[in-house]
Amino acid sequence: MADETVVTAVQEMPASRVVVTGENRADFMDKKLGIQTVKPEPEKAAEVAAETEVEAEPEAKAEPKTEEKTPEKKEKTHPIKERMGELANARKEAEAREKAAEERATKAEREAAELRAKLAPPKPVEVDPEPQRAQFNSDEEFQKAQLDHRVDQRIAERERAQQEVLAKAEQEKAVESWKSRVT
């Protein structure tokens, strides 16, 4: 009887003077945190109980009683624990997405550096300065040096032209691969 008077006294007290006990602690915290608990309607609860009794009988013969209690405990998880689990899972997913994004960024930076290296204009081939007459003992040596110098210049010009053509081709190839990735 003493317990009944305490419970009625708790219910009659204003909200600022609520006595929290082990029995009403969950309800009190739900009200404080604004969590709405879904309480089954008596009609639906009877139907659910009837269904579980029908299903529990065949299982009871095959399985021990301790395993029957575990599904009930899983169903009665507190909403705060559920929410904390959801937040933990969301955090893990966000970390995984962040790690994947960082990997994609480093890969893209590496590819960009490689493309820049490929597309960089070729360094001009340094050609020796034109030979001067004073550097040679005879006219024949001077004329040979002049001829060699001209041949070297033409070869360097051809190499530059080939490098430019290759650079343009690689640039066009890079642009096409980029367009195909975008599409």
N, C-alpha and C positions, 0 to 999 in steps of 0.2 A: 504494500500500500504506500509505503514511503516513496517508492520510485514513481508511482503514478502522480503523487502530488507534486513532485519535483518537475515532472514532464509538463504537467499542466501549468505550473508556475513559469516555466521557461517559455511556453507558448504565449502566456499572457503578458510577459514583460515587454517593454519597448525594445526596438532593435538595438539600441545602444547598450542594453543590459542583457545580453544573451549569454547563458551559461553553456559552454561547449563541453560536451562529453564525448566519450568514444563512440557512442551510438549515433550522435547527431553531427559529428565533426565533418563528415563528407558532405552532408546537405548544407552545413554552414559555409564551408569553403566554396561549394558550387554557387551559392547565393552571392558571396563576397566577390568572386571572380566573374560573376555574370555568366556562368556556364549553365546551359539548360540541359537537364537530364531528361531523357525520354523514359517515361514510366509506361509500361504496357497497360492497355485497357483491360479490365477484368474479363471481358468476353474473349479478347484475343489471347490473353494469358492462359485462359482455360483451354483454348484450342491448341496453343503451342505446347502446353503441358500434356494434353492428350496425345499429340503427335510424338512428343519425346518419349512418353511412356510406351507407346506402341513400338517405336524404334528401339527403345532401350531394352526391352525384354529379350529380343534375339541376341543383342550384343552382350547382355549381362551373362548369358550362358557361355559365350565364347571368350569374353575378356574379363579380367579382374575388376573389382570395384574402383581401385585407385585410378585407373585410366578413364573412368567415366567422369571423375571429378575435374580432371585437367581441362576438358573442353569448356566446362562451365566457368572455370577461372579465366580462361582466355576471353570469354564473352564479357566478363565483368571488369575489363580493364578500365581504369579511370580515364576520363576524357583528357586530363592534363598529361598523363603518360602517353596517351595516343598522340596528342599534339606534339609533345617533345620528340617522340619517335619520328613523326612526319618532318619536323624541323631538322632533325639529325640527318635523315635521308636526303632532304633537300640540300643541306649543306654539303654532303658528300657528292651529290650530283653536280653541284655548282663547282666544287673543287676539281672534279673530273673534267668538266667542260673547260675550266680555266687552264688546266694542264694541257688539254688537247689544243686549245687556242694558242698557248705559248709554243707548243711544238710546231703548229702550222706556221706561226710567225717566224720562228727561227729557220724553218725550211724555206719559206718565201724569201727571207733575207739572204740565205745562202744561194738560192737560185738567182736572185737579182744580182748578187756580186759576181756570179759566174757569167751571167749575160753581159754585165758591164765589161768584164774582162775580155769577153769575146768580141763585143761591139766597139771596144775602144779603138780609136784610129791608130793605124800602124805607125810605129816610129819611123821617121824618114831614115833611109840608109845614108850614112855619112859617106860622102865621096871625097876622095882626096882633093886638095886644091890643085888647080891647074899648074902643070910644071912650068918653071921659069928657065930661061936659057942659061942663066948663071949657075944653075945647079948641075949642069952637065959639062963634060969635057969636050964632046964632039957634037956636031950637028945631027949625026945619025942617031945617037942616044936621045937627043932632045926630041927628034921627030917620032921616034918609037914611043917615048913617054907620052907625047901629045896624042898619038893614036890610041894607046892603051887607055888613056884618060877618057877619051871620047867614047870608046867601047864600054868602059865601066859606067859612064853616065847613061848610056842608052839601056844597058842591062838594068841599072837601078830604076830607070823610068818604067821599064816593062814590069819589074817586080812590084813597084808601087801600084801600077794599074791593076795587076792581078790581085794584089791584096785588097784594093778598093772594091773590085768586083766580088771577091769572096766575102768581104765585110758586108756589102749590100745584100748578098744572097743570104747570109746568116741572119741579118737583121730582118729580112722579109720572112725567113723561116720562123724566127722568134715571134714575129707579129702574127703569123698564121697560127702558130701553136697557142698563142695567147687568145686569139679569137675563138679557136676551137674549144679552149677551156671555158671561156665566158659563155659560149652557147651551150 
